[in-house]
Amino acid sequence: MDDPAHRAEHFDVLIVGAGISGIGGAHHLQEQCPGRSFVVLDAQEGFGGTWRTHRYPGIRSDSDLYTFGYRFKPWVGPPIATAPEILKYMEEVITEDGLDRHIRYGHRIRTASWDSATARWSIEAERRDGTTARFTANFLWMCQGYYRHAEGYTPDWPGMDRFGGRIVHPQAWPDDLDHAGQRVVVIGSGATAATIVPAMADTAAHVTMLQRSPTFFRTGRNAIEIADELRTLGINEDWIHEIVRRKILFEQARFIARTHSEPEKVKEELLTEVRRHLGPDYDVATHFTPRYRPWQQRLAFIPDADLFRGIAQGRASVVTDEIETFTENGLLLKSGATLDADIIVTATGFHLSVLGDIAFSIDGAPLDFGQTVTYRGMMFTGVPNMAWVFGYIRAAWTLRADMVADFVCRLLNHMQARQARQVEVALRPEDAGMALGPWIDPDEFSSGYVARGQHVLPRRGDKPEWAHAHDYWAEKDAIPAIDLTDSAFVYR
């Protein structure tokens, strides 16, 4: 006899994750594939993804919201937004689209198994009360991001257990941490560290940013002049959103091209801006001159130069050195210098988690994602009826999330039209012998989290269709033009 408690619910599409990608995907699916049943599962207790996970002081976007926001939903606030502002924006999308009824929170997916005989995925998720929820789906849409939400990456430094203060990672910020009047050391120099330092410096005794090597930063006003002018003229917000979005994308494309064509000139422009804020006597060569060219690692934007203002005012400082060991009172550095601290923040990155730590299998065989080859960073050889959202490293994540959604919806409609129950991508005869390489070329992007996780990421080929280009300005034309009848798509 069938036990209803163990019966699987069936949906046409199952979306994994209720973050920026999953909510956007649900909007597009509802609009472009009307009548399809779908469910969105998320392990957390609410929507938001990274904007719910991270609660550290000052948390904000490091992409402007005109491009990080959805193309279908105008952004009307400052371009660099706080987490609460982004969550409010996402909540409006959920409410306006009536997506609440499709989302199940507190569902952590443990397994996903594909069965070719039924052409379905079977998914088991653990509910917040420890019970198991079971689902089947015709198509799986992975929108869970690319890092492990449960824990951040912290190196294992000697002596950490001896430190008498508190060690916190930005991904697990404690509610009871009071940094007022405290000496704080923030380890790291990426966008997270550059956000935390000025935010904590307002009330801390002092905040020190300890970096092993410098990072490039850009500064500017947290405002878009043309947007303010157009609002003054009473222009429709939909028009403002599109105009500003195009202007920003055009300027970004031009800037990124210059980082390749004239990297030394761009580097000097960035460093000149740093000197303007910190003064001619500051040691910019040591603390703000990276060893890599601009945009070989992510280039963080500092709105209103708040990090540099904190340093110039003496509330914050930068030390470029390496850690020898933690001590009872702080850190001993390899140079012999010491840093006293009451709180140490390890803004040292995250663990890559390409498929949400879900145990995948295909017809009973475990899926080794690192052995697949990607089709434009969205589908993978040997993996049926599944698409994955992975955004950009030099442009806003959501630009690609919107495009992948268009592709998935078009693929689903194409399958319906030809009465196909299954689709997967496969190398074609003309791809025989194609050279394969890592997901991202290290010469193009060398951040630590990618270097640590290349082995679990899919491989790429040396043809455009078998690689994630990480180039919005090329893909904005290429992805909509994908020929779904190409022999790379195998339908059954």
VENCORHU-V749417 format. One record per run of one state. SS is the DSSP state (a for helix, b for strand, c for the rest). FROM is the first residue (numbers start at 0). LEN is the number of residues. If there is no record, write none. Layout:
<<SS,FROM,LEN> <SS,FROM,LEN>>
This chain:
<<c,0,3> <a,3,3> <c,6,2> <b,8,8> <c,16,3> <a,19,13> <c,32,5> <b,37,4> <c,41,8> <a,49,4> <c,53,6> <b,59,1> <c,60,4> <a,64,4> <c,68,13> <b,81,1> <a,82,15> <c,97,1> <a,98,4> <b,102,2> <c,104,2> <b,106,9> <c,115,4> <b,119,8> <c,127,4> <b,131,11> <c,142,4> <b,146,6> <c,152,7> <a,159,3> <c,162,3> <b,165,3> <c,168,1> <a,169,3> <c,172,10> <b,182,5> <c,187,3> <a,190,11> <c,201,4> <b,205,6> <c,211,5> <b,216,4> <c,220,4> <a,224,8> <c,232,4> <a,236,25> <c,261,1> <a,262,16> <c,278,5> <a,283,4> <c,287,12> <b,299,4> <c,303,2> <a,305,7> <c,312,3> <b,315,5> <c,320,2> <b,322,4> <c,326,3> <b,329,4> <c,333,4> <b,337,3> <c,340,2> <b,342,4> <c,346,3> <b,349,3> <c,352,6> <b,358,4> <c,362,2> <b,364,2> <c,366,2> <a,368,3> <c,371,1> <b,372,3> <c,375,3> <b,378,2> <c,380,5> <b,385,3> <c,388,8> <a,396,21> <c,417,5> <b,422,3> <c,425,3> <a,428,3> <c,431,4> <b,435,2> <c,437,10> <a,447,9> <c,456,2> <b,458,3> <c,461,2> <a,463,3> <c,466,5> <a,471,7> <c,478,10> <b,488,3> <c,491,1>>
